[in-house]
Amino acid sequence: MLPKEADEALAPSERRHSDRKKLIINVNYEGGDGTGIANTRDIGIGGLYMITNAPLDIGTPLFMRMSIGGEEIGLDGVVTYTDPNHGVGIRFQAVSEKNEAILKRELHLE
């Protein structure tokens, strides 16, 4: 695949809607063909990248549990990017106000 030209606009599905911060935490997830444990590489209000060898296809819905700032949160998401045998990008779906506040506080986005 050829790299995009610098002046070529990204499609809306290829753009992040929020900044991400480097943060490594454990993620327990359910979806695809089962359950698993992965680590985040980075996380933001809109999503995260998690390191996993699991074969998760683009469009796979996931439910994730993680502890951030001493609080357990659960988030629904969908796989939007996959790098086979390395990891996946997840976009969060319908984040509750409570979970959004926790993410903003812990990621210093307020």
C-alpha positions in Angstrom: 0.0 0.0 0.0 1.4 3.4 -0.9 1.6 6.1 1.7 -1.0 8.9 1.4 0.2 12.2 0.0 0.7 14.9 2.5 -2.1 17.0 1.0 -4.5 14.1 0.6 -7.4 14.4 3.1 -8.1 11.5 5.4 -11.5 9.9 5.3 -13.6 10.6 8.4 -13.3 6.9 9.4 -9.5 7.3 9.4 -9.3 10.3 11.7 -9.2 10.2 15.5 -11.8 12.4 17.2 -9.7 12.9 20.3 -6.1 13.0 21.5 -4.5 10.0 23.1 -2.0 9.8 25.9 0.6 7.0 26.4 -0.7 4.9 29.3 -0.2 1.2 29.8 -3.0 -0.6 31.7 -4.5 -4.0 31.6 -7.7 -4.4 29.7 -10.1 -7.4 30.1 -12.2 -7.7 27.0 -15.0 -9.8 25.6 -16.0 -10.0 21.9 -15.0 -11.6 18.7 -14.3 -15.3 19.4 -14.0 -15.0 23.1 -12.4 -13.1 25.9 -8.8 -11.9 26.6 -6.5 -9.7 28.5 -4.4 -7.1 26.7 -2.4 -4.0 27.5 -3.1 -0.5 26.3 -0.4 1.4 24.5 -2.3 4.7 24.5 -5.8 5.8 25.4 -8.0 8.9 25.0 -11.6 9.9 25.5 -12.6 8.4 22.2 -10.7 5.2 22.1 -7.5 3.2 22.7 -4.9 1.0 21.1 -4.4 -2.3 22.8 -1.6 -4.8 22.3 -2.9 -8.3 21.5 -2.2 -11.2 19.2 -5.9 -12.1 19.1 -7.4 -12.0 15.6 -9.9 -9.2 15.9 -11.4 -7.9 12.7 -12.4 -4.4 11.9 -16.0 -3.9 13.0 -15.8 -6.4 15.9 -17.7 -5.1 18.9 -15.9 -5.4 22.3 -16.8 -4.8 25.9 -13.7 -3.8 27.9 -13.1 -3.5 31.7 -10.1 -1.7 33.1 -8.9 0.0 36.2 -7.9 3.6 35.7 -7.1 6.0 38.6 -8.2 3.3 41.1 -11.6 3.1 39.6 -13.0 0.1 37.6 -14.7 1.2 34.4 -16.5 -0.7 31.6 -16.6 0.5 28.0 -18.2 -0.7 24.8 -16.1 -0.2 21.7 -15.6 -1.4 18.1 -12.4 -2.3 16.4 -11.5 0.4 13.8 -7.9 -0.6 13.0 -6.0 -3.8 13.1 -2.3 -4.6 12.9 -2.3 -8.5 12.9 -0.2 -10.1 15.6 0.5 -6.7 17.2 -2.7 -4.9 18.2 -5.9 -3.2 17.4 -7.3 0.4 17.6 -10.7 0.6 19.4 -13.2 3.4 19.1 -15.4 3.8 22.2 -19.2 3.7 21.8 -21.6 5.6 24.1 -19.3 6.5 26.9 -21.2 7.3 30.1 -20.7 10.7 31.7 -19.1 9.1 34.7 -16.6 7.1 32.6 -15.8 10.2 30.5 -15.1 12.2 33.6 -12.8 9.5 34.9 -10.9 9.4 31.6 -10.6 13.2 31.4 -9.4 13.4 35.0 -6.8 10.6 34.7 -5.6 11.6 31.3 -5.3 15.3 32.4 -7.7 16.4 29.7 -9.8 18.8 31.8 
